[in-house]
Amino acid sequence: MSEPPGAAVSLAEAPLPPTDRTPSKPLAAQRVQPLRRPGRWIVTAVVLVLVAQILHGLVTNPFYQWDRFRYWFLRPAVLDGLLVTLEVAALSAVLGLLGGILLAVARLSGSPVLRAVSWTYTWLFRSVPLIVVLIFLYNFSALYKTLSLGVPFGPAFVTFDESRLATDMAIAVIGLSLNEAAYAAEVVRGGILSVDQGQHEAAAALGLPKGYQFRRIVFPQALRSITPNYVNQLIGLVKSTSLVFYVSLLDLFGAVQSMSSTYPGDVVPLLMVATVWYLILTSAVSVVQFYVERYYARGATRTLPPTPVQRARAGLAGLRDRLRREAAV
């Protein structure tokens, strides 16, 4: 059937039928609903329950003897061992890093002899356990009673008494430094190789000396990748200082071990004391790592990573804004 002449309405002029999807308010005034993530909330709740159970077990279990822990935590014997640990770790870290830089430069040099010596040193000390190195150095005087400098297979100009030079502290620092240098060499070498080759070419095109190129151009850029890896080595070094007890040096672990043999009833609280102090030391190293990485990130990123205080402030501000939006709804 044909429509009456006056009843024809174009499709553009016809009103749209009302639907449930038609917004009742303008889009700008509508609140965006966040995506629901029930799985995340379930996992978070499970983790919080597990953490609460662990903390409850630590606090309420009488086996830990927290009163004895408080007694031993700041005792002079423990603090003396802590100072020895700090001294050994600091000296070994500096000497190990310097040795690692020399080994890395030798590994990247054009001399086949230097490359072979650096590779052999790294291979040897990465293969031998640290405790074996320390014990070998501790008994080094049995193999070589005197050390001398002179012409090979000829006269000696200077002679040293090894037993007088090899104190317990010297053995610990030398052993840890030798071991640390092997790992630091690979960290430094990887950092140097991460520098863009164009930087080397630009420095060479300017006619800069090789030493100046390395000190002022290559190495500062390599520190961005060296720092996080070497700090991991430092954390391992702090924990490795516990092995110097086997060369008769009373560090933190050695002091705790000797006192636990005298007070066998306090073995657990003494071990907890050592654990907490090692946690404090490694946490301090991690804080230093963050700020060193942040310092060398200048120029590499548009915005520096926020500090923990800045993250906490941003989190609190976001939480307040979210609560205000929830209250407004």
C-alpha positions as CSV (number, residue, x, y, z in Angstrom):
1,M,0.0,0.0,0.0
2,S,1.1,3.5,-0.7
3,E,1.6,6.0,2.1
4,P,-0.6,9.1,2.2
5,P,1.1,12.2,0.7
6,G,1.4,14.1,4.0
7,A,2.5,11.1,6.1
8,A,6.0,10.6,4.7
9,V,8.8,11.3,7.1
10,S,12.4,11.2,6.2
11,L,14.8,8.9,8.2
12,A,17.0,11.8,9.3
13,E,13.9,13.6,10.7
14,A,12.5,10.6,12.5
15,P,13.2,10.6,16.3
16,L,15.3,7.8,17.7
17,P,13.5,5.3,19.8
18,P,14.5,5.5,23.5
19,T,16.9,2.9,24.7
20,D,18.6,1.9,28.0
21,R,22.0,2.9,26.6
22,T,20.9,6.5,26.0
23,P,23.0,8.5,28.6
24,S,20.9,10.5,31.1
25,K,23.8,12.9,31.7
26,P,26.4,14.4,29.4
27,L,29.5,12.3,28.9
28,A,31.7,14.8,30.7
29,A,29.6,14.6,33.8
30,Q,29.6,10.8,34.0
31,R,31.9,9.0,36.3
32,V,34.3,6.4,34.7
33,Q,33.9,3.1,36.4
34,P,37.2,1.3,37.0
35,L,37.8,-2.2,35.7
36,R,36.9,-4.7,38.3
37,R,39.7,-7.1,39.1
38,P,38.4,-9.7,41.6
39,G,41.4,-12.0,41.1
40,R,43.8,-9.3,42.2
41,W,41.8,-8.7,45.4
42,I,41.6,-12.4,46.2
43,V,45.4,-12.9,45.8
44,T,46.0,-9.7,47.9
45,A,43.8,-11.0,50.7
46,V,45.6,-14.4,50.6
47,V,49.0,-12.7,50.8
48,L,48.0,-10.5,53.7
49,V,46.7,-13.5,55.6
50,L,50.0,-15.3,55.1
51,V,52.0,-12.3,56.1
52,A,49.9,-11.9,59.2
53,Q,50.3,-15.5,60.2
54,I,54.1,-15.3,59.7
55,L,54.3,-12.1,61.9
56,H,52.1,-13.7,64.5
57,G,54.3,-16.8,64.6
58,L,57.4,-14.6,65.0
59,V,56.0,-12.6,67.8
60,T,54.2,-15.2,69.8
61,N,56.6,-18.2,69.4
62,P,58.6,-18.4,72.7
63,F,61.3,-20.3,70.9
64,Y,62.7,-17.1,69.5
65,Q,63.3,-15.6,73.0
66,W,62.9,-12.0,72.1
67,D,63.9,-10.9,75.5
68,R,67.3,-12.5,75.0
69,F,67.4,-11.0,71.5
70,R,67.0,-7.5,73.0
71,Y,69.8,-8.3,75.4
72,W,72.3,-9.4,72.8
73,F,71.4,-7.0,70.0
74,L,73.6,-4.1,71.2
75,R,76.2,-6.0,73.3
76,P,79.8,-4.8,72.8
77,A,80.9,-8.1,71.5
78,V,78.3,-8.0,68.7
79,L,79.1,-4.4,67.9
80,D,82.8,-5.1,67.7
81,G,82.1,-8.0,65.3
82,L,79.8,-5.6,63.3
83,L,82.7,-3.1,62.9
84,V,85.0,-5.8,61.7
85,T,82.4,-6.9,59.1
86,L,82.0,-3.3,57.9
87,E,85.8,-2.8,57.7
88,V,86.4,-6.0,55.8
89,A,83.4,-5.4,53.4
90,A,84.5,-1.8,52.7
91,L,88.1,-2.6,52.0
92,S,87.2,-5.6,49.9
93,A,84.6,-3.7,47.9
94,V,87.1,-0.9,47.0
95,L,90.0,-3.2,46.2
96,G,87.7,-5.7,44.3
97,L,86.2,-2.9,42.2
98,L,89.7,-1.5,41.3
99,G,90.9,-5.0,40.5
100,G,87.8,-5.6,38.4
101,I,88.3,-2.4,36.4
102,L,91.9,-3.4,35.6
103,L,90.9,-6.9,34.6
104,A,88.1,-5.6,32.4
105,V,90.3,-3.1,30.7
106,A,92.9,-5.9,30.2
107,R,90.2,-8.2,28.8
108,L,89.2,-5.5,26.2
109,S,92.8,-4.5,25.3
110,G,94.5,-5.4,22.1
111,S,97.3,-7.3,23.8
112,P,96.7,-11.1,23.6
113,V,98.8,-11.6,26.7
114,L,96.7,-9.2,28.8
115,R,93.5,-10.8,27.5
116,A,94.7,-14.3,28.3
117,V,95.8,-13.4,31.8
118,S,92.6,-11.6,32.5
119,W,90.5,-14.4,31.2
120,T,92.5,-17.0,33.2
121,Y,92.2,-15.0,36.4
122,T,88.5,-14.6,36.1
123,W,88.0,-18.2,35.2
124,L,90.1,-19.4,38.1
125,F,88.6,-17.4,40.9
126,R,85.0,-17.8,39.6
127,S,85.6,-21.6,39.7
128,V,87.2,-21.9,43.1
129,P,84.8,-21.5,46.2
130,L,85.6,-18.5,48.4
131,I,86.1,-20.7,51.5
132,V,88.8,-22.6,49.7
133,V,90.6,-19.4,48.7
134,L,90.5,-18.1,52.3
135,I,91.8,-21.4,53.8
136,F,94.5,-21.6,51.2
137,L,95.6,-18.0,52.0
138,Y,95.5,-18.8,55.7
139,N,97.9,-21.7,55.2
140,F,100.0,-19.8,52.6
141,S,102.9,-19.4,55.0
142,A,103.3,-23.2,55.1
143,L,104.1,-23.0,51.3
144,Y,106.1,-19.8,51.2
145,K,107.7,-18.7,54.4
146,T,109.2,-15.6,52.8
147,L,108.3,-13.4,49.9
148,S,110.9,-11.6,47.8
149,L,111.1,-9.1,45.0
150,G,114.0,-9.4,42.5
151,V,115.1,-10.9,39.3
152,P,113.3,-14.2,38.4
153,F,115.7,-17.1,38.9
154,G,118.2,-14.6,40.2
155,P,119.1,-12.5,43.3
156,A,116.3,-11.1,45.5
157,F,116.5,-7.4,46.3
158,V,113.7,-7.2,49.0
159,T,112.6,-10.1,51.3
160,F,109.4,-10.1,53.4
161,D,108.4,-12.4,56.3
162,E,105.1,-13.7,55.2
163,S,104.0,-14.8,58.7
164,R,104.2,-11.2,59.9
165,L,102.4,-9.6,57.0
166,A,99.6,-12.2,56.8
167,T,97.4,-11.0,59.7
168,D,93.9,-12.3,60.0
169,M,92.5,-9.0,58.7
170,A,94.9,-9.0,55.8
171,I,94.1,-12.6,54.8
172,A,90.3,-11.8,54.9
173,V,90.6,-8.7,52.9
174,I,93.0,-10.2,50.3
175,G,90.9,-13.3,49.9
176,L,87.6,-11.4,49.5
177,S,89.2,-8.9,47.2
178,L,90.7,-11.5,44.9
179,N,87.3,-13.3,44.6
180,E,85.4,-10.0,44.2
181,A,87.7,-8.7,41.5
182,A,86.9,-11.7,39.3
183,Y,83.1,-11.0,39.4
184,A,83.5,-7.2,39.2
185,A,85.6,-7.7,36.1
186,E,82.6,-9.2,34.2
187,V,80.3,-6.6,35.6
188,V,82.5,-3.7,34.4
189,R,83.2,-5.4,31.1
190,G,79.5,-5.7,30.4
191,G,78.9,-2.1,31.4
192,I,81.7,-0.9,29.0
193,L,80.3,-3.0,26.2
194,S,76.8,-1.5,26.8
195,V,78.1,2.0,25.8
196,D,77.1,2.9,22.2
197,Q,79.9,2.4,19.8
198,G,79.3,5.9,18.4
199,Q,80.5,7.3,21.7
200,H,83.9,5.6,21.2
201,E,84.1,6.8,17.6
202,A,83.1,10.4,18.5
203,A,85.8,10.5,21.2
204,A,88.4,9.1,18.9
205,A,87.4,11.6,16.2
206,L,88.1,14.4,18.6
207,G,91.6,13.1,19.1
208,L,91.2,12.5,22.8
209,P,93.7,10.2,24.5
210,K,92.6,6.7,25.3
211,G,92.8,7.2,29.1
212,Y,90.8,10.4,28.9
213,Q,88.2,8.7,26.7
214,F,87.7,6.0,29.3
215,R,87.7,8.2,32.4
216,R,85.4,11.0,31.1
217,I,83.3,9.5,28.4
218,V,83.0,5.7,28.4
219,F,83.1,4.9,32.1
220,P,80.6,7.5,33.3
221,Q,78.1,6.1,30.8
222,A,78.9,2.5,31.7
223,L,78.2,3.2,35.3
224,R,74.4,3.3,34.6
225,S,74.5,-0.5,33.9
226,I,77.4,-1.3,36.2
227,T,75.8,0.1,39.4
228,P,72.8,-2.2,39.8
229,N,74.8,-5.3,39.0
230,Y,77.8,-4.4,41.2
231,V,75.5,-3.5,44.1
232,N,74.2,-7.0,43.9
233,Q,77.8,-8.1,44.2
234,L,78.2,-5.8,47.2
235,I,75.3,-7.4,48.9
236,G,76.8,-10.8,48.3
237,L,80.1,-9.5,49.6
238,V,78.5,-8.4,52.9
239,K,77.1,-11.9,53.4
240,S,80.4,-13.5,52.3
241,T,82.2,-11.8,55.2
242,S,80.7,-14.4,57.4
243,L,83.2,-16.9,56.0
244,V,86.2,-15.0,57.5
245,F,85.3,-16.7,60.8
246,Y,87.1,-19.7,59.4
247,V,90.4,-17.8,59.2
248,S,90.1,-16.8,62.9
249,L,88.7,-13.3,62.4
250,L,85.8,-12.5,64.7
251,D,83.4,-10.6,62.5
252,L,79.7,-10.4,63.2
253,F,79.0,-14.0,62.5
254,G,82.2,-15.1,64.3
255,A,81.2,-13.1,67.4
256,V,77.7,-14.7,67.4
257,Q,79.1,-18.1,66.8
258,S,81.6,-17.8,69.7
259,M,79.0,-16.5,72.1
260,S,76.5,-19.2,71.1
261,S,79.1,-21.9,72.1
262,T,79.4,-20.2,75.5
263,Y,75.7,-19.7,75.9
264,P,74.1,-22.7,74.2
265,G,70.6,-21.7,75.4
266,D,70.8,-18.5,73.4
267,V,71.7,-20.0,70.0
268,V,68.4,-18.9,68.3
269,P,68.3,-15.3,69.6
270,L,72.0,-14.9,68.7
271,L,71.3,-16.1,65.2
272,M,68.4,-13.7,65.0
273,V,70.7,-10.9,66.1
274,A,73.1,-11.7,63.2
275,T,70.2,-12.0,60.8
276,V,68.7,-8.6,61.7
277,W,72.1,-6.9,61.5
278,Y,72.8,-8.4,58.0
279,L,69.3,-7.2,56.9
280,I,70.1,-3.7,58.1
281,L,73.5,-3.7,56.2
282,T,72.0,-5.0,53.0
283,S,69.1,-2.6,53.2
284,A,71.5,0.3,53.6
285,V,73.4,-0.9,50.5
286,S,70.1,-1.0,48.6
287,V,69.3,2.5,49.6
288,V,72.7,3.7,48.4
289,Q,72.1,1.8,45.2
290,F,68.8,3.6,44.5
291,Y,70.3,7.1,44.8
292,V,73.4,6.2,42.8
293,E,71.3,4.9,40.0
294,R,69.1,8.0,40.2
295,Y,72.2,10.2,40.0
296,Y,73.6,8.5,36.9
297,A,70.1,8.4,35.3
298,R,70.3,12.1,34.6
299,G,70.3,12.8,30.9
300,A,69.3,9.2,30.1
301,T,65.6,9.6,31.1
302,R,63.3,12.6,30.8
303,T,62.1,12.3,34.4
304,L,64.1,10.9,37.3
305,P,62.6,8.0,39.2
306,P,60.7,9.2,42.3
307,T,62.2,8.7,45.7
308,P,60.5,6.5,48.3
309,V,59.2,9.6,50.0
310,Q,57.8,11.0,46.8
311,R,56.1,7.7,46.0
312,A,54.6,7.6,49.5
313,R,53.2,11.1,49.0
314,A,51.8,10.3,45.6
315,G,50.2,7.2,46.9
316,L,48.6,9.1,49.8
317,A,47.4,11.8,47.4
318,G,45.9,9.2,45.1
319,L,44.2,7.5,48.0
320,R,42.6,10.8,49.2
321,D,41.4,11.6,45.7
322,R,39.8,8.2,45.4
323,L,38.1,8.5,48.8
324,R,36.7,11.9,47.8
325,R,35.3,10.5,44.6
326,E,33.7,7.6,46.4
327,A,32.2,10.0,48.9
328,A,30.8,12.2,46.1
329,V,29.0,9.2,44.6
